[in-house]
Amino acid sequence: MKPASLTTLQPATVIMAHEVLRGSATSANRSPEALPVVVDMESEALLQVARASGIEFMVLRVITDTPQKPLPDFVATWSRAALDKDASLVVRGIFEALAQPREVWRLLRHGRKWQRALTSLWAECSQYI
């Protein structure tokens, strides 16, 4: 995976969600030109705090999954478990992951690539901050 360069970055429609969105969940009640290119789950809380404090806010993201290459199902279970603070969902997510060792390996392998790409992008952006 080749890290993105600032010269290749383009503005995109982003929506924030509290859970993993699948398939048509991102297209409900949206015109084709308003469909998101990115769904961001993690940055909403940071955005709210920054806005309330009058602080400018920017998010740099590495795209980790797409509708064509979704994250494994157990990731959605873990996400719900974290939001609901539901221990039974944590256990279910662990069992789902154990049943899909290749998916766990793929997620770990890609996670390392995503980390390197984001580190490179942050280093490039730091000269403008």
PEDA-V30373 format. One record per residue. N is the residue number from 1. RES is the residue in three letters. OMEGA is omega as a letter, one per 20 degrees, with the letter a starting at -180 (* if undefined). BURIAL is I if it has 9 or more other ideal C-beta (glycine too) atoms within 8 Angstrom, else O. D_CENTER is the distance of its C-alpha to the mean C-alpha in Angstrom with 2 decimals. Layout:
BEGIN
N,RES,OMEGA,BURIAL,D_CENTER
N,RES,OMEGA,BURIAL,D_CENTER
END
This chain:
BEGIN
1,MET,r,O,16.99
2,LYS,r,O,18.34
3,PRO,r,O,16.52
4,ALA,r,I,16.18
5,SER,r,O,19.03
6,LEU,a,I,19.33
7,THR,a,O,21.85
8,THR,a,O,19.43
9,LEU,r,O,16.88
10,GLN,r,O,17.35
11,PRO,a,O,16.65
12,ALA,r,O,14.45
13,THR,a,O,14.11
14,VAL,r,I,10.99
15,ILE,r,I,10.95
16,MET,a,I,9.68
17,ALA,r,I,9.88
18,HIS,a,O,10.99
19,GLU,r,I,10.21
20,VAL,r,I,8.68
21,LEU,a,O,10.43
22,ARG,r,O,12.68
23,GLY,a,O,15.17
24,SER,r,O,17.25
25,ALA,a,O,15.36
26,THR,a,I,13.78
27,SER,a,O,17.30
28,ALA,r,O,19.43
29,ASN,a,O,21.87
30,ARG,r,I,20.46
31,SER,a,O,22.55
32,PRO,a,O,21.44
33,GLU,r,O,21.17
34,ALA,r,O,18.93
35,LEU,a,I,16.30
36,PRO,r,I,12.83
37,VAL,a,O,11.64
38,VAL,r,I,8.06
39,VAL,a,I,6.68
40,ASP,a,I,5.13
41,MET,a,I,5.91
42,GLU,a,O,6.85
43,SER,a,I,9.05
44,GLU,a,I,11.44
45,ALA,r,O,13.80
46,LEU,r,I,14.15
47,LEU,a,I,14.92
48,GLN,r,O,17.47
49,VAL,a,I,19.19
50,ALA,r,I,19.41
51,ARG,a,I,20.88
52,ALA,a,O,23.27
53,SER,a,O,24.43
54,GLY,a,O,24.85
55,ILE,r,O,22.60
56,GLU,a,O,20.98
57,PHE,r,O,17.22
58,MET,r,O,15.00
59,VAL,r,O,11.37
60,LEU,a,O,10.80
61,ARG,r,O,7.54
62,VAL,a,I,7.68
63,ILE,a,O,6.55
64,THR,a,O,6.24
65,ASP,r,O,7.40
66,THR,r,O,9.75
67,PRO,r,O,12.41
68,GLN,r,O,14.76
69,LYS,a,O,12.85
70,PRO,r,O,10.85
71,LEU,r,O,9.74
72,PRO,a,I,13.01
73,ASP,a,O,14.24
74,PHE,r,I,14.72
75,VAL,r,I,11.05
76,ALA,r,I,11.43
77,THR,r,I,14.72
78,TRP,r,I,13.52
79,SER,r,I,11.13
80,ARG,a,I,14.27
81,ALA,r,I,16.45
82,ALA,a,O,14.82
83,LEU,a,O,15.06
84,ASP,a,O,18.52
85,LYS,a,O,19.76
86,ASP,a,O,21.29
87,ALA,a,O,22.72
88,SER,r,O,23.64
89,LEU,r,I,20.06
90,VAL,r,I,19.37
91,VAL,r,O,22.41
92,ARG,r,I,21.47
93,GLY,r,I,18.07
94,ILE,r,O,20.11
95,PHE,r,O,22.60
96,GLU,r,I,20.13
97,ALA,r,I,18.72
98,LEU,r,O,22.36
99,ALA,a,O,23.24
100,GLN,a,I,20.74
101,PRO,r,O,21.41
102,ARG,r,O,20.58
103,GLU,r,I,17.05
104,VAL,r,I,16.72
105,TRP,r,O,18.24
106,ARG,r,I,16.04
107,LEU,r,I,12.84
108,LEU,a,O,14.71
109,ARG,r,O,16.09
110,HIS,r,I,12.99
111,GLY,r,I,11.37
112,ARG,r,O,14.51
113,LYS,a,I,14.28
114,TRP,r,I,10.83
115,GLN,r,O,12.46
116,ARG,a,I,15.53
117,ALA,a,I,14.04
118,LEU,r,I,12.32
119,THR,r,O,15.64
120,SER,a,I,17.61
121,LEU,r,I,15.93
122,TRP,r,I,16.42
123,ALA,r,O,19.97
124,GLU,a,I,20.65
125,CYS,a,I,19.48
126,SER,r,O,21.46
127,GLN,a,O,24.66
128,TYR,a,O,23.94
129,ILE,*,O,23.13
END
